Amino acid sequence: MRLGFRSSFNFVPEGEYSDTESLRVFLYENGFEVGIHDLHHDGSLYRSAGVFRKQARKINQHLQSWEAVGFRSGFMFHNLEWLQDLNVLYDASTFDTDPFEPQPDGVQTIFPFWVPGKDSKGYVELPYTLPQDSTLFLLFKEQTIDVWIQKLEWVVAQGGMVLLITHPDYMCFDGECGPRQFPVRYYEEFLSYVREKYAGLYWSALPREVAMFYREDVPLSFHRPRRKICMLEYNNYGTDNRVRRYAETLVKRGDQVDVIAITDGNHPLGTTVIHGVTVHYIQRRTRDERSKWTYAGRLLRFLVLSSIYMTRLHLRHRFDLIHVHNVPDFLVFAAWVPKLMGAKLILDIHDIVPEFFASKFLTKTHNGYVRLLKFVEKVSMAFADHVIVSNHLWHEKLIARSVTQGKSSVI
């Protein structure tokens, strides 16, 4: 209050926590916000969908009783689909990134976003964008607020939302800090830095005000859900401009994009982030294939590896869309588990494979191998939900033999 800020205080409504009515009244009267923090804060909320629905009914009662519109889960557990059972304007149970949480799948954005529900309902998700105090001062033993300042200035440069969790029970106010505490002056220094450096340049808003602004004043065309997308290609992502343009455009509009690819030696095996795109290099390739069978063997190995890897990623992230880039066409079958679980599947035709192989290995187009590739092309396109073709000439050829016009587009 002395520094001119107001916060949202999130209280645990049931269990071993004391009644907060008098404190809530004081906060409301002084311009603060009050939100619900879990139900018991014992880790049970997300035990199962049934348990969540049962506890959600009680949480909704407390939301109504406290006239609260915001929620945050204990331990930052979250399932954005289950949270539709809560009568909230916003949820704040996620981080843009925090690999040190029990559920470390950050939402990869520093902006609010819309989580759609049924019948045009939904809520605003407000991800925390600075590391919380317990991570910074208790886990990493930081003695300054330098990390907060560095992240703050980066978020400001992007025009994003600065949202921070602090815990009063971790702060020491009398100068005698215990082993699980940090001086309150760290928090005071941070607020003072914001007030002085960015005077007149920021909106000091309560979470409910940000959520209300997003819901009512941001144009409906921007009320789009944040999609989780996985792209698959048997190519080096760093040199594939078509795939990079797709991926980076999606990231810029706020989507999460993972790419599974091969490396030709410029990148080691493993995961890296390139311009906001998370790239997983899972297989090396040396371009020395002298026979079609050697080439096919390496493709089949990549099919198996990518299928396993994609399944693991999907179980963690639950992708909305799998975007598979040929060559080969049969890579679409690497996505069989996500497709069975409801993800949509695009097959993107960079080259028409039968003609490509005939040219690459000097094979006649009526060869049995090429006929087999035409059959694979047809079943692959049947398996996909939509097919993208890179030019109109190939599009006409594919419509004539493998896919309907309504199921395909030219980009």
Salt bridges, closest charged atoms under 4 A:
GLU14 OE1 - HIS40 NE2 3.15
GLU14 OE2 - HIS62 NE2 2.88
ASP96 OD2 - LYS151 NZ 2.83
ASP105 OD1 - HIS78 NE2 3.08
ASP133 OD1 - HIS167 ND1 2.78
GLU153 OE2 - LYS197 NZ 2.75
GLU188 OE2 - ARG2 NH2 2.80
GLU189 OE2 - ARG185 NH1 3.31
GLU216 OE2 - ARG215 NH2 3.48
GLU248 OE2 - ARG244 NH2 3.22
ASP255 OD1 - ARG224 NH2 2.65
ASP255 OD2 - ARG253 NE 2.53
ASP258 OD2 - HIS280 NE2 2.80
ASP288 OD1 - ARG298 NH1 2.77
GLU289 OE2 - ARG285 NE 3.05
GLU289 OE2 - ARG298 NH1 3.47
ASP348 OD1 - ARG242 NH2 3.19
ASP348 OD2 - HIS323 NE2 2.91
ASP348 OD2 - HIS325 ND1 3.83
ASP348 OD1 - HIS350 NE2 3.80
GLU355 OE2 - ARG401 NH1 2.77
GLU377 OE2 - ARG401 NE 2.77
ASP385 OD1 - LYS339 NZ 3.27
